Amino acid sequence: MTTTAVRTLPAAQQPIWPDRDALEETVSRLRALPALVAPAECDRLRGLLAAAALGEGLLLQGGHCAETFGERSLQQVDGVVTTLRQMSEVLTRATGLPVAGVGRMAGQYAKPRSKPVETQDGLELPAYRGDIVNGLAFTPEDRTPDPRRMETAYRMSEATLQRITALGATSVSGLGAGDGSEFHVSHEALLLDYERALVRIDPVTGRRYAGSGHLLWIGERTRQLDGAHVDFAASIANPVAVKVGPTATADELLALTDLLDPDGEPGRLTFITRMGADRIEDVLPPLVQKVTASGHPVLWVCDPMHGNTRVTDSGVKSRRVADIAAETRSFVAVHRDVGSHPGGLHLEMTGGHVTECTGGTDRVSTEDLHRAYESACDPRLNRSQSIDLAFLAAERWGEGR
C-alpha cells in the first residue's frame, strides 16, 4: 500500500464535518505544531514489545474507554498511572518478566459508533463520537461535529503527557517494578484528519512517525484490508496494533501481518483479541495456530472487556468481573495449549472508585451502578477490580514459570 493513496481509500467511522473551511484551517494549524511524542520513545516501546513478543516480557495497557476534556480528566491521570504501576508490580513478582506499561490516554478522544445518529424523544442527532469530534450532551449544538475540537484534543494530550512526566521522571520510567521500563501512551487511530496532521518525518532516519502517541491501534470496525486505517498504520514506523474480534479469520490476520509487518520485526505488530468469555476457547486457537505457523512474530494481547459488555434491564451498559476474569484465564490457557506466549492485557480501567462493572472483592452489584457511573462511553474496572484482575492474571501467567 502507498502512503500517497491513503486519502482516496474508504475510511470508516469518520465524522461528516459541516464546516470544511474550519477543518482545513484546523488541520493546517495542527501540522505546524510539534509532535506530542518523539521517535526515540516510540522505538524504545517497540523494543519492549519485541521482548514481549518473544516471550521475554508482558504488555499491560489500560485506561479510560474515552477520555474527556477538562481539568477533571487531568486529575484522573494520577490514579490510572498509579494503578497500572501496582498491577505491573503484581505481574512482575509472579512471572519474573518485565512489564511494559502503556496507558490508554493522551489521545483516546475518538470513539467508533454502531450507528451514525441517535434518537431521543423524536429528535435525531449525530451520534457522540468522542470529545475530539462533538459533545456528549444531546443538543444540536453539542452534537454538531466541530473540527476545532481536534486542537483542544492536542492541548489536552499535551497536558496529560506533562502530568505523566511529573509523576516520575522521563516518560515515567520505572513503571514496571523497578525494571527500568518506561510508561508510554496509546490510543485508537480512528480520526484520520487528526492522525495524518500529526505525522512527522524523523530527520535522522527519514521514517514517518505518528506524533500523536507511541502506540496506535486499529479498531475492530476499521481493520478493513483495503481501508484507509490499515493504509495509514502501514505508513508509520510506530508500533501498531489491531483489535481482533470473534468474526476475524486466520486468512485476514495473515493478510494484516503482510501489510503491517512485511519484514517480520518483533515489536512492530500486536493483535489485541476481544472474543468474549463464551467464545474465546472456540475462536482463538485456530487464529493463533495459523499465525504462529506462518512465522510472524506477533505479540498477542487479551482485551477481556469489549466482548463481555451487557445491558441491564434498566438499559445501563455494564460488565461482570467474573466474565472478564474468565476470558483472561481462557486466553492464557489457549496460548499455553498452542505453545505461544500470552503477551499481556488491554483493559478499560480507572484508578477511581467508579461503579460501572459488577463484582470484585469490593463487590459492586447491579443496584450499585447508579452510584458512580462516570464513563462517557463504556464501563471501566475501578481500582479495586483492576488490582483483583492483576492478581488473577499473575496467578495464571505465573503457573509453570
N, C-alpha and C positions, 0 to 999 in steps of 0.2 A: 504494500500500500504506500502511496506517496503522500507526503505532508501537504503538497500543493492542492491536492484534490479534496481535502477534508471538508471544505465549505460546501461542496456540491453533493456530498453524501447525505443520505437520510439521517436526521438527528431526532431521536425520540425524546419525549418528555421535556421539550423546550417551551418556554412561555411565548405567547404572542405579545410582543411589545407594541402598544398602541402609538407610542411616540418614537419614531425611528430616528429623528434628529437627536433626541436626548440619548438614545442608545449609542449612536456614533460618537457623540461628544464624550460620553462616559467611558467608552472603550478607549478613545484617544487619550484620555487622562490616565487611565489605568496603565496603558502601555508606557507612559512616561515615569511611572513610579518604580522604586526599587523592588526587586523580588523580596518576598517575605522570608524565604529560606535560601540557603546557599548550596551550590552544587556539592561542595565537600561534605556538607551534612547529609545530603541525600546519598552520597556514595558510602558514607560510614554506616548508614542504616542498611544499605544494600549488602554491606559486608556482614552485618549482624544477621540479616535474613538468610544470607548464604549459609552461615553456620547452622541456623535452624533447619534449613532445607536438607542439610547433610546429616541431620540427627544430632548436632552438637549444640543445640540451643532451642529456645522457645520464643514465640511471639505472644505478647499479651497486649491486646488492642482494645481500648474501651473508652467510653464517654457518652455524651448525650445523643439521643436519636436525632434531634435537631437543635442546634444552638440558636439562641435568640439574641437580639440586640439589647443593649442596655447594661448598666452597672451590675445588676443582679447576676447576669451571666458571667461577668468577670469575677465576681465574688465566689462563684461556684468552682472556678478553676482549681483553687487550692484543694478542695475536697476530693475532686476527681484524681488529681495527681497523687495526693497522699494515699488514697485508697488503692490506686494502681501500684504504688510503691509497696504497700503492705501485702498485696496479693502476690507481687513478684517475689518478695522475700519468702512467702509460704511455699511457692513453687520451687524456688531455688534450693531451699533447705531439703525438700523432699526428693528432688531429682538430681541435684548437683550440677544442673545446667544453668548457664546464664540466660537471663530473660531480657528480651528487647521490649522495652515499654514504649507503646505508641498510643497517643491519645486521639480519640475522635473529636478533635477540637481545632480551633484556629482556622476554620474553613467549612465546617459542617452546617452550612446555612441553606442548602438547597435540598428539596425532597421530591422524589417521584410520586406521582399520584395515579390511582387506578382510573379516575375519571377527570376530564378537564374542567368540569363545572360541578358545583354543589347547589342544592336547592333547599331553602328553608322558608316555610310559610308562603310558598308560591313565588318566592324571589330566587332567581337563578343568577349566580355569580361565579367568576373564575375560582377554581379550587386553590386552596392555600398551598403554595409551592416552596415555602420556607421564607424566612425574613429577607433573604437576598433578592427575592422576586416581589413579594407582596406581603400584606399584613394578615394576622390571624383573625381579627375582628370581621364579622360577617356584615360588612358595609361596602357599598360601591367604591368608596374612597380607598379603603384598606385593601380590597381585593384586586384593584387595578394594578397590573404589573408595572413597576417603576424601575427603569434601568439604573437610576441614580442610587438605588439601594446597593448596587454592587460596590460602590465606593465606600459606603458605610460598612459593608462586609469586610472590605480590605482593612479599614481602620480598626474594626473590632478584632480582626485576626491579628493585626499588628500589636494591639494592646494585650491580647491573650498571650502571645509569644513573649512579650516583655514580662508579663506576670509569671509565666512559667520559668523564665530565666531567673527572675528574682527569687524563686523558691529554692534554687540550688545550682549556682554556678552556670557554666556554659551549657546551654540546652538542657539543663537539669541533668547533668551527668551523675552517674551513680544511682540511678533509679532501682536497678536490679540487685539489691542486697550486696552492695559493695563490689560488684563485678566489673565496674567501670563502664557499663553500657550507658548510652545517652537516652534521653527522653525525646522522642520525635512526635510529629503531629501528622494526621491523616484526615482525609475526607473523601466523600464520593465526588468524582469528577463529573458532575451532572450538568451544570450550567456552562455550556461551551463558550459563550460570549465572554464570561469571566475567565475561564481557564486559558483560553487562547491569548487573551490580552496580557496575561502574566507569564507567558513563556519567555525565557531569556536564553541567550546563547553564551555558554561558558567561554570566555576569551582564551582560556588556556587550552582546552580540548576541542573547542568548536562544536561541542554537543549541545543539543537543545534540552533544557530542563524546565519543567513546570515550576514556576516560582511561587505557587500558592500553597504548597505543602510538601512534606518529604515523601510521603507515600499516598498515592491516589488509587482509588478503586473504581471499577465499572460495576454498575448495579445489575441485578437480575433482569430488570426491564430494558437495559440498554446495551446488552452484550451481543447484539447482532453482528455477525461476522462482516457484513458489508455496510455497517453503520459508522457514523461519524465518531462515536465514542471510542470504539476499538481502534479506529484510524488515528485518533488523537493520542491514545495511550501508546500506540506503536511508534509515535514520532518523538517521544520524550525519553530521556535517559534515567528518570527516576525509577525506583522500584514501583511496580504496579500490581494490582490485584483484581480479581474478578469474582463477583458473587455467583455462586452456583446453586441453583435450586433443584427440586426433585424432577423437573422436566428435562434437565440437561442430559445430553447423550455423550458417550465417550468420544464419538467422532467430532462433536462440537468442541469438546475440550482439547482434543488433539489439534484441531484447526486453530484454536486460540493460542495454543503454545507455539505453533508455527508462525503466527502473526506477531505475537507479543514477545516471544523469546526465541527467535530463529537461531541464535547462536548457542542456545542451551547453557546459559550462565546461571549458576545458583544465586539466588537472591533477587533475581530480576522479576520473577512471576510467582504470585501466590494465588491459590484457589481457596476462597472462603466459602465453605459449604454450609447451606442453610436448608436442611431437609425436613425437619420436624421429627419429633421423638418417635412417632409411629411409623415413619417411612425410611429412616436413615439406614437401618440394617439391610433393607431390601435394595435400596437405590445406590448407596455409596460404593459397595465393594467392586462392582464391575467398572466403575469410573476410575477408581484408584488403581485397579489391576491393569487396565489398558494404558493409562498414562504412565504408570511405573514401568511397564514393559517397553514403552517407547524410548525410555532412557532420559526423558525430560526431567531435570532436577527441580520439580515444582515443590513449593512449600505448601503443605495442606494445613488449613486452619479451620476451626469449627465456630460457626455462628449459631449458637443454640437458641437464639432469641426469635428470629423472624419466622421460623417455621412453626412456632408454638404460640402464636397470638390467638386469643379467644375474645369473644364479645359476650359480656354478661347479659343477663335478662333485661337489665336496665339500659343496655346499649353502650357500656363502657368497655373499651379495649383493655385487656389485661393479659398477663402471662403467669403461669404457675411455676414456681421454683422447681417443683418436682419434675415437670416436663423438661425444663432447661437442664437440670441435672441428668435426667435420663438420656437426653441427646448427647450430652458431653461424655457420659460413660460409653455409649454405643460408638461414638466417634473414635475414642481411644481403642476400644475392642476391635473395631473393623480394621484399623490400621495395624494393630498387632497381629491380627489373623492374616492379613495380606502380606505383612512383612515390610511395611513402610512406616515412616516416622510421623506420629500425630504431632503437628508442629505448633499448636497453640490455640488460643481462644480469641474470639472477636465478640465483644459484649456491648450492649447498651446499658449503661450504668451511671450512677452518680455517687458522690461522696456524701450526699444529704440523706435525710430520713423521710424520703417520699413514700407514699403508699400507692404504688402503681402495679406491682407484681404481688401475687399472693403466695403465702408460705414463708419458709425460712425459720431460723431459730427464733428471731424476734417476730413472731408469727403475725402476718397480715392476712386478714380474711377479706372475702368479697365485700362484706359490710363496711370494711375499713377504707375502701378505695377512695371514698369521697374526702377523707380527712386531709390528705396532702397529695393530691393528684396534680402535678405541676407540669408534666411534659406537654410540649406543643404538638406532639405527634404520637409516637408510640411509647408504651410503658417501659420503664427502666428498672433495673435492680437498684435497691438502695444500698447504703454502705454495708449494713449487716448482711444482707443477702449476697452481696458481692464477695465478702470475706467467707461466707459459708461455701460458696461455689469454689473459691480458691482452695479451700481445704479438701473439698471433694475431688477437685481436679488434681491436687497434689497427691492424694491417695492413689488415684488411677494412674497418673503418669509415673509415680514412684514405684509401682509394682514391678518387680523383676529387674530393677536397676541396682 
